[in-house]
Amino acid sequence: MVSLRGTEIRATEIWKIIARQKYIPYNGDLVQTARGLGICLGD
């Protein structure tokens, strides 16, 4: 996987990304913004 760290583009192993899951509130600002932009979240 490719990731952006600051202004640097790096190759990152996908298992490292998966191991650091972040949970956000179901009706939080990020979810509402995504829905407002028309992004489908699978629900």
mmCIF file as Biopython writes it, N, C-alpha, C and O atoms, coordinates in Angstrom:
data_model
#
loop_
_atom_site.group_PDB
_atom_site.id
_atom_site.type_symbol
_atom_site.label_atom_id
_atom_site.label_alt_id
_atom_site.label_comp_id
_atom_site.label_asym_id
_atom_site.label_entity_id
_atom_site.label_seq_id
_atom_site.pdbx_PDB_ins_code
_atom_site.Cartn_x
_atom_site.Cartn_y
_atom_site.Cartn_z
_atom_site.occupancy
_atom_site.B_iso_or_equiv
_atom_site.auth_seq_id
_atom_site.auth_asym_id
_atom_site.pdbx_PDB_model_num
ATOM 1   N N  . MET A ? 1  ? 0.845   -1.162 0.000  1.0 0.0 1  A 1 
ATOM 2   C CA . MET A ? 1  ? 0.000   0.000  0.000  1.0 0.0 1  A 1 
ATOM 3   C C  . MET A ? 1  ? 0.896   1.232  0.000  1.0 0.0 1  A 1 
ATOM 4   O O  . MET A ? 1  ? 2.010   1.211  0.522  1.0 0.0 1  A 1 
ATOM 5   N N  . VAL A ? 2  ? 0.395   2.284  -0.586 1.0 0.0 2  A 1 
ATOM 6   C CA . VAL A ? 2  ? 1.113   3.554  -0.605 1.0 0.0 2  A 1 
ATOM 7   C C  . VAL A ? 2  ? 0.424   4.505  0.356  1.0 0.0 2  A 1 
ATOM 8   O O  . VAL A ? 2  ? -0.804  4.585  0.390  1.0 0.0 2  A 1 
ATOM 9   N N  . SER A ? 3  ? 1.224   5.231  1.143  1.0 0.0 3  A 1 
ATOM 10  C CA . SER A ? 3  ? 0.639   6.182  2.095  1.0 0.0 3  A 1 
ATOM 11  C C  . SER A ? 3  ? 1.364   7.522  1.999  1.0 0.0 3  A 1 
ATOM 12  O O  . SER A ? 3  ? 2.501   7.610  1.535  1.0 0.0 3  A 1 
ATOM 13  N N  . LEU A ? 4  ? 0.672   8.551  2.448  1.0 0.0 4  A 1 
ATOM 14  C CA . LEU A ? 4  ? 1.230   9.895  2.467  1.0 0.0 4  A 1 
ATOM 15  C C  . LEU A ? 4  ? 1.479   10.281 3.917  1.0 0.0 4  A 1 
ATOM 16  O O  . LEU A ? 4  ? 0.548   10.332 4.721  1.0 0.0 4  A 1 
ATOM 17  N N  . ARG A ? 5  ? 2.737   10.553 4.251  1.0 0.0 5  A 1 
ATOM 18  C CA . ARG A ? 5  ? 3.126   10.980 5.596  1.0 0.0 5  A 1 
ATOM 19  C C  . ARG A ? 5  ? 3.683   12.383 5.480  1.0 0.0 5  A 1 
ATOM 20  O O  . ARG A ? 5  ? 4.823   12.568 5.055  1.0 0.0 5  A 1 
ATOM 21  N N  . GLY A ? 6  ? 2.889   13.371 5.856  1.0 0.0 6  A 1 
ATOM 22  C CA . GLY A ? 6  ? 3.312   14.758 5.677  1.0 0.0 6  A 1 
ATOM 23  C C  . GLY A ? 6  ? 3.400   15.068 4.197  1.0 0.0 6  A 1 
ATOM 24  O O  . GLY A ? 6  ? 2.382   15.095 3.506  1.0 0.0 6  A 1 
ATOM 25  N N  . THR A ? 7  ? 4.590   15.299 3.710  1.0 0.0 7  A 1 
ATOM 26  C CA . THR A ? 7  ? 4.776   15.560 2.275  1.0 0.0 7  A 1 
ATOM 27  C C  . THR A ? 7  ? 5.500   14.401 1.593  1.0 0.0 7  A 1 
ATOM 28  O O  . THR A ? 7  ? 5.876   14.507 0.426  1.0 0.0 7  A 1 
ATOM 29  N N  . GLU A ? 8  ? 5.696   13.303 2.309  1.0 0.0 8  A 1 
ATOM 30  C CA . GLU A ? 8  ? 6.459   12.171 1.816  1.0 0.0 8  A 1 
ATOM 31  C C  . GLU A ? 8  ? 5.541   10.998 1.456  1.0 0.0 8  A 1 
ATOM 32  O O  . GLU A ? 8  ? 4.654   10.637 2.229  1.0 0.0 8  A 1 
ATOM 33  N N  . ILE A ? 9  ? 5.761   10.414 0.287  1.0 0.0 9  A 1 
ATOM 34  C CA . ILE A ? 9  ? 5.002   9.233  -0.130 1.0 0.0 9  A 1 
ATOM 35  C C  . ILE A ? 9  ? 5.830   8.005  0.201  1.0 0.0 9  A 1 
ATOM 36  O O  . ILE A ? 9  ? 7.004   7.918  -0.160 1.0 0.0 9  A 1 
ATOM 37  N N  . ARG A ? 10 ? 5.205   7.049  0.898  1.0 0.0 10 A 1 
ATOM 38  C CA . ARG A ? 10 ? 5.916   5.850  1.352  1.0 0.0 10 A 1 
ATOM 39  C C  . ARG A ? 10 ? 5.157   4.577  0.990  1.0 0.0 10 A 1 
ATOM 40  O O  . ARG A ? 10 ? 3.932   4.581  0.869  1.0 0.0 10 A 1 
ATOM 41  N N  . ALA A ? 11 ? 5.899   3.499  0.820  1.0 0.0 11 A 1 
ATOM 42  C CA . ALA A ? 11 ? 5.293   2.170  0.690  1.0 0.0 11 A 1 
ATOM 43  C C  . ALA A ? 11 ? 5.119   1.620  2.101  1.0 0.0 11 A 1 
ATOM 44  O O  . ALA A ? 11 ? 6.047   1.671  2.908  1.0 0.0 11 A 1 
ATOM 45  N N  . THR A ? 12 ? 3.941   1.098  2.399  1.0 0.0 12 A 1 
ATOM 46  C CA . THR A ? 12 ? 3.645   0.565  3.721  1.0 0.0 12 A 1 
ATOM 47  C C  . THR A ? 12 ? 3.019   -0.809 3.562  1.0 0.0 12 A 1 
ATOM 48  O O  . THR A ? 12 ? 2.169   -1.015 2.697  1.0 0.0 12 A 1 
ATOM 49  N N  . GLU A ? 13 ? 3.441   -1.752 4.401  1.0 0.0 13 A 1 
ATOM 50  C CA . GLU A ? 13 ? 2.856   -3.085 4.350  1.0 0.0 13 A 1 
ATOM 51  C C  . GLU A ? 13 ? 1.419   -3.010 4.855  1.0 0.0 13 A 1 
ATOM 52  O O  . GLU A ? 13 ? 1.149   -2.398 5.888  1.0 0.0 13 A 1 
ATOM 53  N N  . ILE A ? 14 ? 0.494   -3.637 4.118  1.0 0.0 14 A 1 
ATOM 54  C CA . ILE A ? 14 ? -0.934  -3.515 4.422  1.0 0.0 14 A 1 
ATOM 55  C C  . ILE A ? 14 ? -1.282  -4.048 5.811  1.0 0.0 14 A 1 
ATOM 56  O O  . ILE A ? 14 ? -2.193  -3.523 6.450  1.0 0.0 14 A 1 
ATOM 57  N N  . TRP A ? 15 ? -0.586  -5.070 6.291  1.0 0.0 15 A 1 
ATOM 58  C CA . TRP A ? 15 ? -0.915  -5.627 7.610  1.0 0.0 15 A 1 
ATOM 59  C C  . TRP A ? 15 ? -0.658  -4.618 8.727  1.0 0.0 15 A 1 
ATOM 60  O O  . TRP A ? 15 ? -1.310  -4.672 9.770  1.0 0.0 15 A 1 
ATOM 61  N N  . LYS A ? 16 ? 0.289   -3.696 8.519  1.0 0.0 16 A 1 
ATOM 62  C CA . LYS A ? 16 ? 0.543   -2.666 9.522  1.0 0.0 16 A 1 
ATOM 63  C C  . LYS A ? 16 ? -0.618  -1.685 9.614  1.0 0.0 16 A 1 
ATOM 64  O O  . LYS A ? 16 ? -0.939  -1.182 10.690 1.0 0.0 16 A 1 
ATOM 65  N N  . ILE A ? 17 ? -1.234  -1.425 8.482  1.0 0.0 17 A 1 
ATOM 66  C CA . ILE A ? 17 ? -2.386  -0.518 8.462  1.0 0.0 17 A 1 
ATOM 67  C C  . ILE A ? 17 ? -3.601  -1.190 9.101  1.0 0.0 17 A 1 
ATOM 68  O O  . ILE A ? 17 ? -4.308  -0.574 9.899  1.0 0.0 17 A 1 
ATOM 69  N N  . ILE A ? 18 ? -3.835  -2.430 8.755  1.0 0.0 18 A 1 
ATOM 70  C CA . ILE A ? 18 ? -4.988  -3.166 9.284  1.0 0.0 18 A 1 
ATOM 71  C C  . ILE A ? 18 ? -4.887  -3.348 10.786 1.0 0.0 18 A 1 
ATOM 72  O O  . ILE A ? 18 ? -5.904  -3.327 11.480 1.0 0.0 18 A 1 
ATOM 73  N N  . ALA A ? 19 ? -3.679  -3.528 11.300 1.0 0.0 19 A 1 
ATOM 74  C CA . ALA A ? 19 ? -3.483  -3.758 12.734 1.0 0.0 19 A 1 
ATOM 75  C C  . ALA A ? 19 ? -3.831  -2.533 13.574 1.0 0.0 19 A 1 
ATOM 76  O O  . ALA A ? 19 ? -4.069  -2.663 14.775 1.0 0.0 19 A 1 
ATOM 77  N N  . ARG A ? 20 ? -3.864  -1.342 12.964 1.0 0.0 20 A 1 
ATOM 78  C CA . ARG A ? 20 ? -4.141  -0.102 13.704 1.0 0.0 20 A 1 
ATOM 79  C C  . ARG A ? 20 ? -5.508  0.453  13.340 1.0 0.0 20 A 1 
ATOM 80  O O  . ARG A ? 20 ? -5.605  1.572  12.837 1.0 0.0 20 A 1 
ATOM 81  N N  . GLN A ? 21 ? -6.547  -0.298 13.581 1.0 0.0 21 A 1 
ATOM 82  C CA . GLN A ? 21 ? -7.883  0.180  13.252 1.0 0.0 21 A 1 
ATOM 83  C C  . GLN A ? 21 ? -8.282  1.315  14.180 1.0 0.0 21 A 1 
ATOM 84  O O  . GLN A ? 21 ? -7.998  1.295  15.378 1.0 0.0 21 A 1 
ATOM 85  N N  . LYS A ? 22 ? -8.939  2.293  13.603 1.0 0.0 22 A 1 
ATOM 86  C CA . LYS A ? 22 ? -9.463  3.408  14.384 1.0 0.0 22 A 1 
ATOM 87  C C  . LYS A ? 22 ? -10.976 3.400  14.239 1.0 0.0 22 A 1 
ATOM 88  O O  . LYS A ? 22 ? -11.498 3.274  13.132 1.0 0.0 22 A 1 
ATOM 89  N N  . TYR A ? 23 ? -11.665 3.532  15.334 1.0 0.0 23 A 1 
ATOM 90  C CA . TYR A ? 23 ? -13.117 3.539  15.316 1.0 0.0 23 A 1 
ATOM 91  C C  . TYR A ? 23 ? -13.624 4.967  15.473 1.0 0.0 23 A 1 
ATOM 92  O O  . TYR A ? 23 ? -13.085 5.752  16.252 1.0 0.0 23 A 1 
ATOM 93  N N  . ILE A ? 24 ? -14.655 5.283  14.729 1.0 0.0 24 A 1 
ATOM 94  C CA . ILE A ? 24 ? -15.257 6.612  14.816 1.0 0.0 24 A 1 
ATOM 95  C C  . ILE A ? 24 ? -16.729 6.451  15.155 1.0 0.0 24 A 1 
ATOM 96  O O  . ILE A ? 24 ? -17.321 5.417  14.846 1.0 0.0 24 A 1 
ATOM 97  N N  . PRO A ? 25 ? -17.329 7.452  15.782 1.0 0.0 25 A 1 
ATOM 98  C CA . PRO A ? 25 ? -18.749 7.369  16.129 1.0 0.0 25 A 1 
ATOM 99  C C  . PRO A ? 25 ? -19.617 7.216  14.878 1.0 0.0 25 A 1 
ATOM 100 O O  . PRO A ? 25 ? -19.373 7.863  13.860 1.0 0.0 25 A 1 
ATOM 101 N N  . TYR A ? 26 ? -20.628 6.358  14.969 1.0 0.0 26 A 1 
ATOM 102 C CA . TYR A ? 26 ? -21.508 6.058  13.848 1.0 0.0 26 A 1 
ATOM 103 C C  . TYR A ? 26 ? -22.164 7.306  13.263 1.0 0.0 26 A 1 
ATOM 104 O O  . TYR A ? 26 ? -22.301 7.420  12.045 1.0 0.0 26 A 1 
ATOM 105 N N  . ASN A ? 27 ? -22.561 8.221  14.102 1.0 0.0 27 A 1 
ATOM 106 C CA . ASN A ? 27 ? -23.193 9.461  13.637 1.0 0.0 27 A 1 
ATOM 107 C C  . ASN A ? 27 ? -22.303 10.671 13.876 1.0 0.0 27 A 1 
ATOM 108 O O  . ASN A ? 27 ? -22.803 11.784 14.045 1.0 0.0 27 A 1 
ATOM 109 N N  . GLY A ? 28 ? -20.996 10.468 13.892 1.0 0.0 28 A 1 
ATOM 110 C CA . GLY A ? 28 ? -20.053 11.561 14.118 1.0 0.0 28 A 1 
ATOM 111 C C  . GLY A ? 28 ? -19.920 12.463 12.902 1.0 0.0 28 A 1 
ATOM 112 O O  . GLY A ? 28 ? -20.509 12.205 11.852 1.0 0.0 28 A 1 
ATOM 113 N N  . ASP A ? 29 ? -19.143 13.516 13.060 1.0 0.0 29 A 1 
ATOM 114 C CA . ASP A ? 29 ? -18.949 14.500 11.998 1.0 0.0 29 A 1 
ATOM 115 C C  . ASP A ? 29 ? -18.350 13.890 10.732 1.0 0.0 29 A 1 
ATOM 116 O O  . ASP A ? 29 ? -18.769 14.228 9.625  1.0 0.0 29 A 1 
ATOM 117 N N  . LEU A ? 30 ? -17.369 12.990 10.888 1.0 0.0 30 A 1 
ATOM 118 C CA . LEU A ? 30 ? -16.739 12.388 9.711  1.0 0.0 30 A 1 
ATOM 119 C C  . LEU A ? 30 ? -17.727 11.565 8.892  1.0 0.0 30 A 1 
ATOM 120 O O  . LEU A ? 30 ? -17.719 11.611 7.662  1.0 0.0 30 A 1 
ATOM 121 N N  . VAL A ? 31 ? -18.568 10.820 9.577  1.0 0.0 31 A 1 
ATOM 122 C CA . VAL A ? 31 ? -19.566 9.993  8.885  1.0 0.0 31 A 1 
ATOM 123 C C  . VAL A ? 31 ? -20.600 10.882 8.197  1.0 0.0 31 A 1 
ATOM 124 O O  . VAL A ? 31 ? -20.974 10.629 7.052  1.0 0.0 31 A 1 
ATOM 125 N N  . GLN A ? 32 ? -21.054 11.902 8.879  1.0 0.0 32 A 1 
ATOM 126 C CA . GLN A ? 32 ? -22.046 12.801 8.289  1.0 0.0 32 A 1 
ATOM 127 C C  . GLN A ? 32 ? -21.471 13.537 7.075  1.0 0.0 32 A 1 
ATOM 128 O O  . GLN A ? 32 ? -22.169 13.731 6.080  1.0 0.0 32 A 1 
ATOM 129 N N  . THR A ? 33 ? -20.218 13.941 7.154  1.0 0.0 33 A 1 
ATOM 130 C CA . THR A ? 33 ? -19.574 14.604 6.018  1.0 0.0 33 A 1 
ATOM 131 C C  . THR A ? 33 ? -19.463 13.655 4.837  1.0 0.0 33 A 1 
ATOM 132 O O  . THR A ? 33 ? -19.756 14.034 3.704  1.0 0.0 33 A 1 
ATOM 133 N N  . ALA A ? 34 ? -19.040 12.419 5.096  1.0 0.0 34 A 1 
ATOM 134 C CA . ALA A ? 34 ? -18.924 11.428 4.024  1.0 0.0 34 A 1 
ATOM 135 C C  . ALA A ? 34 ? -20.274 11.186 3.351  1.0 0.0 34 A 1 
ATOM 136 O O  . ALA A ? 34 ? -20.366 11.148 2.124  1.0 0.0 34 A 1 
ATOM 137 N N  . ARG A ? 35 ? -21.309 11.024 4.157  1.0 0.0 35 A 1 
ATOM 138 C CA . ARG A ? 35 ? -22.649 10.813 3.589  1.0 0.0 35 A 1 
ATOM 139 C C  . ARG A ? 35 ? -23.108 12.029 2.791  1.0 0.0 35 A 1 
ATOM 140 O O  . ARG A ? 35 ? -23.740 11.886 1.745  1.0 0.0 35 A 1 
ATOM 141 N N  . GLY A ? 36 ? -22.791 13.222 3.281  1.0 0.0 36 A 1 
ATOM 142 C CA . GLY A ? 36 ? -23.151 14.439 2.579  1.0 0.0 36 A 1 
ATOM 143 C C  . GLY A ? 36 ? -22.469 14.557 1.209  1.0 0.0 36 A 1 
ATOM 144 O O  . GLY A ? 36 ? -22.997 15.178 0.287  1.0 0.0 36 A 1 
ATOM 145 N N  . LEU A ? 37 ? -21.289 13.947 1.102  1.0 0.0 37 A 1 
ATOM 146 C CA . LEU A ? 37 ? -20.565 13.941 -0.166 1.0 0.0 37 A 1 
ATOM 147 C C  . LEU A ? 37 ? -21.007 12.806 -1.087 1.0 0.0 37 A 1 
ATOM 148 O O  . LEU A ? 37 ? -20.549 12.707 -2.226 1.0 0.0 37 A 1 
ATOM 149 N N  . GLY A ? 38 ? -21.901 11.951 -0.587 1.0 0.0 38 A 1 
ATOM 150 C CA . GLY A ? 38 ? -22.404 10.852 -1.392 1.0 0.0 38 A 1 
ATOM 151 C C  . GLY A ? 38 ? -21.574 9.587  -1.307 1.0 0.0 38 A 1 
ATOM 152 O O  . GLY A ? 38 ? -21.691 8.712  -2.165 1.0 0.0 38 A 1 
ATOM 153 N N  . ILE A ? 39 ? -20.732 9.476  -0.280 1.0 0.0 39 A 1 
ATOM 154 C CA . ILE A ? 39 ? -19.907 8.281  -0.107 1.0 0.0 39 A 1 
ATOM 155 C C  . ILE A ? 39 ? -20.735 7.203  0.579  1.0 0.0 39 A 1 
ATOM 156 O O  . ILE A ? 39 ? -21.337 7.454  1.623  1.0 0.0 39 A 1 
ATOM 157 N N  . CYS A ? 40 ? -20.770 6.011  0.005  1.0 0.0 40 A 1 
ATOM 158 C CA . CYS A ? 40 ? -21.507 4.883  0.562  1.0 0.0 40 A 1 
ATOM 159 C C  . CYS A ? 40 ? -20.631 4.170  1.589  1.0 0.0 40 A 1 
ATOM 160 O O  . CYS A ? 40 ? -19.495 3.802  1.288  1.0 0.0 40 A 1 
ATOM 161 N N  . LEU A ? 41 ? -21.152 3.976  2.791  1.0 0.0 41 A 1 
ATOM 162 C CA . LEU A ? 41 ? -20.395 3.325  3.854  1.0 0.0 41 A 1 
ATOM 163 C C  . LEU A ? 41 ? -20.846 1.891  4.093  1.0 0.0 41 A 1 
ATOM 164 O O  . LEU A ? 41 ? -20.433 1.266  5.070  1.0 0.0 41 A 1 
ATOM 165 N N  . GLY A ? 42 ? -21.680 1.371  3.220  1.0 0.0 42 A 1 
ATOM 166 C CA . GLY A ? 42 ? -22.085 -0.030 3.296  1.0 0.0 42 A 1 
ATOM 167 C C  . GLY A ? 42 ? -23.192 -0.332 4.298  1.0 0.0 42 A 1 
ATOM 168 O O  . GLY A ? 42 ? -23.371 -1.484 4.691  1.0 0.0 42 A 1 
ATOM 169 N N  . ASP A ? 43 ? -23.925 0.674  4.708  1.0 0.0 43 A 1 
ATOM 170 C CA . ASP A ? 43 ? -25.024 0.393  5.637  1.0 0.0 43 A 1 
ATOM 171 C C  . ASP A ? 43 ? -26.370 0.713  5.066  1.0 0.0 43 A 1 
ATOM 172 O O  . ASP A ? 43 ? -27.385 0.526  5.738  1.0 0.0 43 A 1 
#
